[in-house]
Amino acid sequence: MYRTPLLVAAATLATAFALAAPSRGDAATCGDSGYSYAGITSLSTSSGVSAAITSLTAPTVSSGHVAAWVGVGGAGLGPNGTNEWLQVGISALPGQTSSLYYELALPNVAPKYVTLSANLTIGRSYKIAVLESATRPGWWRVWVNGSPVTKPIHLLDSHNAWRPVATTESWDGGVPACNAFSYRFANVNVTATSGAWVPMHALVLKAPGYAVSDRTAGGFDVFGGV
């Protein structure tokens, strides 16, 4: 569905948003040109990431899309600089209600967007995760509310290679837009192959017009837009 990668390299995000400029004065726009991110990226690699994500209000999407997700991998992080990632979360398009989805990008293959559930209830929490197999390194699955929703997926060169991300995203659709949303991320955890889940030690990602607030060891809220 999406023509441009939803997930970009965590290292690139960390640099870009650490140096993010103050919010622009134009009331009709917010965020960065193209893609804007507000959330957190892990300081270390891990074998999984999970969170309970809630859409606190109905998003207002004037152009492009908005999303709130957790995932691993990114643009240029696959073998030989190819794109490779796996993410799961909530997304919304102009004039549509929110959907639960996952997206998979494999090297030299167009990203695959899969709707898991449409017409989501505002205020309902969805526990989502991307998790590597404890017995098959490099094989991952998407989980929703404690159950797997995909078969094992082989992500080349992924074992011990990627820093998970938990973030919101706004894409302006190629025109100035200020998409509005409010999401809550609770119980944001990462895991090693041992299976123990621990809070993510992370760097905050931020873009003009979007704010990460009420951050604790286990979660945060993100608000943005007009």
C-alpha positions as CSV (number, residue, x, y, z in Angstrom):
1,M,0.0,0.0,0.0
2,Y,2.7,2.5,1.0
3,R,5.0,3.6,-1.8
4,T,7.8,4.8,0.6
5,P,9.3,2.7,3.4
6,L,7.5,3.2,6.8
7,L,10.6,2.1,8.7
8,V,14.0,3.8,8.3
9,A,17.3,2.9,9.9
10,A,17.3,3.5,13.6
11,A,20.8,4.9,13.5
12,T,19.7,7.5,10.9
13,L,16.7,8.4,12.9
14,A,18.7,8.9,16.0
15,T,21.0,11.4,14.3
16,A,18.3,13.2,12.4
17,F,16.0,13.8,15.3
18,A,18.7,14.6,17.8
19,L,19.4,17.5,15.5
20,A,15.8,18.4,14.7
21,A,15.0,22.0,14.2
22,P,12.4,23.9,16.2
23,S,8.8,23.8,15.1
24,R,8.0,25.9,12.0
25,G,5.8,28.9,12.3
26,D,3.4,27.9,9.5
27,A,0.1,27.0,11.1
28,A,-0.9,24.9,8.1
29,T,2.0,22.5,8.4
30,C,4.0,20.6,10.9
31,G,6.6,17.9,11.0
32,D,9.4,17.5,8.5
33,S,9.0,17.4,4.7
34,G,8.0,13.9,3.8
35,Y,8.2,11.6,6.8
36,S,8.1,12.7,10.5
37,Y,8.8,10.5,13.5
38,A,8.1,11.0,17.2
39,G,8.9,8.1,19.6
40,I,11.9,6.2,20.8
41,T,14.7,4.0,19.3
42,S,16.6,1.5,21.4
43,L,20.2,2.1,22.3
44,S,21.1,-1.6,21.7
45,T,20.2,-4.5,19.5
46,S,17.6,-7.0,20.7
47,S,15.6,-10.0,19.6
48,G,12.2,-8.4,20.0
49,V,10.1,-5.4,20.8
50,S,6.6,-5.1,22.2
51,A,4.2,-2.4,23.3
52,A,0.5,-1.8,24.0
53,I,-0.6,1.0,21.6
54,T,-3.8,3.0,22.0
55,S,-5.2,5.6,19.7
56,L,-6.4,8.2,22.2
57,T,-8.3,10.3,19.6
58,A,-9.4,9.7,16.0
59,P,-6.5,10.8,13.7
60,T,-7.1,13.7,11.3
61,V,-5.2,12.9,8.1
62,S,-5.3,15.6,5.5
63,S,-2.7,13.9,3.2
64,G,-0.6,10.8,3.2
65,H,-0.9,8.7,6.3
66,V,-0.2,8.4,10.0
67,A,0.9,5.3,12.0
68,A,2.0,4.2,15.4
69,W,4.2,1.0,15.4
70,V,7.0,-1.1,16.8
71,G,9.5,-2.8,14.5
72,V,13.0,-3.9,13.6
73,G,15.2,-3.4,10.6
74,G,15.0,-0.4,8.2
75,A,15.9,1.2,4.9
76,G,19.4,0.1,3.9
77,L,19.8,-2.3,6.8
78,G,19.4,-5.5,4.9
79,P,22.2,-7.5,3.1
80,N,24.4,-5.3,0.9
81,G,22.4,-2.2,1.8
82,T,19.0,-3.4,0.8
83,N,15.8,-2.6,2.6
84,E,14.6,-5.1,5.1
85,W,12.2,-4.6,8.0
86,L,9.2,-5.9,9.9
87,Q,6.8,-3.8,11.8
88,V,3.3,-3.9,13.3
89,G,1.0,-1.1,14.5
90,I,-2.0,1.1,13.8
91,S,-2.3,3.2,10.7
92,A,-4.8,5.7,9.2
93,L,-5.4,7.2,5.8
94,P,-7.4,10.3,4.8
95,G,-11.1,9.8,5.3
96,Q,-10.7,6.3,6.8
97,T,-10.8,4.8,10.2
98,S,-7.7,3.3,11.8
99,S,-6.5,-0.2,11.0
100,L,-4.2,-2.7,12.6
101,Y,-1.5,-3.8,10.2
102,Y,1.9,-5.2,9.7
103,E,4.4,-4.5,7.0
104,L,7.3,-6.6,5.7
105,A,10.1,-5.5,3.5
106,L,12.5,-8.1,2.1
107,P,15.7,-7.4,0.1
108,N,14.9,-6.3,-3.5
109,V,11.2,-6.9,-3.0
110,A,8.5,-4.2,-2.8
111,P,7.2,-3.8,0.9
112,K,4.1,-5.8,1.7
113,Y,1.4,-4.0,3.8
114,V,-1.2,-6.4,5.4
115,T,-4.3,-5.2,7.1
116,L,-5.0,-7.3,10.2
117,S,-8.2,-5.6,11.4
118,A,-10.1,-2.5,10.1
119,N,-12.4,0.0,11.8
120,L,-10.5,0.0,15.1
121,T,-12.2,1.3,18.3
122,I,-10.7,4.6,19.5
123,G,-9.4,4.1,23.1
124,R,-8.9,0.4,22.8
125,S,-5.4,-0.9,23.5
126,Y,-3.7,-3.4,21.2
127,K,-0.7,-5.4,22.5
128,I,1.7,-5.9,19.6
129,A,5.2,-7.3,19.2
130,V,7.8,-8.3,16.7
131,L,9.8,-11.3,18.1
132,E,12.7,-13.4,16.9
133,S,12.5,-17.2,17.4
134,A,14.6,-18.4,20.4
135,T,15.5,-21.5,18.5
136,R,15.9,-20.2,14.9
137,P,18.0,-17.1,14.8
138,G,17.0,-14.7,12.0
139,W,13.4,-16.0,11.9
140,W,10.7,-13.5,13.2
141,R,6.9,-13.4,13.8
142,V,4.4,-10.6,14.4
143,W,2.2,-11.0,17.5
144,V,-1.1,-9.3,18.4
145,N,-2.7,-9.6,21.9
146,G,-0.5,-12.6,22.8
147,S,-1.1,-14.6,19.6
148,P,1.1,-15.0,16.5
149,V,-0.5,-13.5,13.3
150,T,2.2,-14.5,10.8
151,K,4.2,-17.6,10.0
152,P,7.9,-17.4,10.8
153,I,9.6,-14.9,8.5
154,H,13.3,-15.2,7.6
155,L,15.0,-11.8,7.8
156,L,18.5,-12.2,6.4
157,D,21.4,-11.0,8.5
158,S,19.0,-9.8,11.2
159,H,20.2,-11.7,14.3
160,N,21.9,-9.4,16.8
161,A,21.9,-6.7,14.1
162,W,19.0,-4.3,14.7
163,R,17.9,-1.8,17.3
164,P,14.1,-1.8,17.7
165,V,12.0,1.3,17.3
166,A,8.7,2.3,18.9
167,T,7.4,5.4,17.2
168,T,4.6,7.4,15.5
169,E,4.9,8.4,11.9
170,S,3.3,11.0,9.7
171,W,3.8,11.1,5.9
172,D,2.6,14.3,4.2
173,G,1.8,12.6,0.9
174,G,4.1,14.9,-1.0
175,V,2.3,18.1,-0.1
176,P,2.5,20.3,3.0
177,A,0.2,18.8,5.6
178,C,-0.2,18.7,9.3
179,N,-1.7,15.3,10.1
180,A,-3.0,15.2,13.7
181,F,-3.0,12.3,16.1
182,S,-2.5,11.2,19.7
183,Y,-1.2,7.8,20.6
184,R,-0.2,6.1,23.9
185,F,2.6,3.5,24.0
186,A,2.5,1.5,27.2
187,N,4.7,-1.4,28.4
188,V,7.4,-0.7,25.7
189,N,9.8,-3.6,26.2
190,V,12.6,-5.4,24.4
191,T,13.9,-8.9,24.8
192,A,17.1,-10.9,24.3
193,T,17.0,-14.5,23.0
194,S,16.8,-15.6,26.7
195,G,13.2,-14.5,26.6
196,A,13.3,-11.9,29.4
197,W,11.4,-8.7,28.6
198,V,12.8,-5.5,30.0
199,P,12.0,-1.8,29.4
200,M,13.7,-0.3,26.4
201,H,16.7,2.0,27.1
202,A,16.2,4.5,24.3
203,L,16.8,7.8,22.6
204,V,13.8,10.0,21.9
205,L,12.9,10.8,18.3
206,K,11.1,14.1,17.7
207,A,10.0,16.2,14.8
208,P,8.6,19.7,14.7
209,G,5.0,19.9,15.8
210,Y,5.0,16.4,17.4
211,A,5.8,15.9,21.1
212,V,6.8,12.9,23.1
213,S,5.3,13.4,26.6
214,D,4.6,11.7,29.9
215,R,7.6,9.4,29.3
216,T,8.3,6.7,31.9
217,A,10.5,3.6,32.0
218,G,7.6,1.7,30.4
219,G,6.0,4.1,28.0
220,F,5.1,7.5,26.6
221,D,2.4,9.5,24.8
222,V,2.8,11.3,21.4
223,F,0.6,14.3,20.4
224,G,0.8,16.2,17.2
225,G,-0.8,18.2,14.5
226,V,-3.4,21.0,14.4
